[in-house]
Amino acid sequence: MGFKLSHAVLRLVTGAYMLNSGIGKLSLDEESAGNLQGMAANAFPQSKSLPAATFGKVLAGTEIGIGAALLAPFVPTRLAALALTAFSGGLLTVYAKTPGLTQPDGIRPTQAGVPLAKDVWLAGIGFALLVDRRHRKQATHKTVASRK
């Protein structure tokens, strides 16, 4: 497992962002947690089965866990990237399914949708880490095969 500066930079900035976001959500009041839960329920109706305060703590813990995984050098990039990609995919699903966040085309954000639309960058970073990792393994395999 080699060290790549490009991975370290992406992991550091994204991990710090996720960790900060999760820590900020630890002190959510019941109303704020309920608002987040209501948005999440547009995409994931089962999220309504939790009490709002519990939903807020689970969301905070998830963000903290992903942020910590991205920041911890001993966590494989592929694992941290999978977690980030899955989580950001969920955020983008919430964005797409929450009324009033997108223009009539269903993609471009309204003014209210901009705070969630920016999560496309998290998905892009997660996907870039996954693709780069896969590409490197394929290139190594081809090099070994051509030496035979």
Secondary structure by P-SEA (a helix, b strand, c coil): ccccaaaaaaaaaaaaaaaaaaaaaccccaaaaaaaaaaaaacccccccccaaaaaaaaaaaaaaaaaaaacccccaaaaaaaaaaaaaaaaaaaaacccccccccccccccccccccaaaaaaaaaaaaaaaaaaaaaaaaaaaaac
